[in-house]
Amino acid sequence: NKLDMTKTFAWVCFFCNNQFLWLSGERQDGVETFGENVAKIGRVVCILDSFDAKTALYFSRLWTVYEVFIACTIGVEIDFKLMGGAEEDLEEVKVKELKAMIQVDIMKADASDPRDIENIHAVILASEGGAAGVNAKVAELFVKMIGQF
């Protein structure tokens, strides 16, 4: 995306958001402060192992889908990159097929800790449009981004 690589840094939420400290009570609840962290980085890059939501690990993990929802909600720029042979596979797929492949269900997405599931589900259900709205927003974003790839 023509970024100046001398001024571009990676912030990997897995390393920067210590969920174990959040859950232990030693720090603020991560679900509440997560949006602040996403806003601070200003751009999210999603690295997908597959664009097919039925097989993509990305769409089965609660935190990754939640991160995209938060980024959409607060207006943070979102990019994505396909790993491995997924780029070549994408060339063979038509947009209509792509829409059918990208089905998001945040209420079925998983997290390591049940408290994360409970907290994120509470935020999602309280958001405008609830889970269906989140699913539609995230799926629409990925169809658009992948369709332009």
BELHUCOR-V659243 format. One record per helix or strand of 2 or more residues. SS is the DSSP state (H for helix, E for strand). FROM is the first residue (numbers start at 1). TO is the last residue. Records with the same first field share a line. If there is no record, write none. Layout:
# BELHUCOR-V659243
SS->FROM-TO, FROM-TO
This chain:
# BELHUCOR-V659243
H->13-16, 19-24, 30-41, 58-60, 62-74, 86-91, 95-101, 114-126, 130-147
E->43-48, 77-82
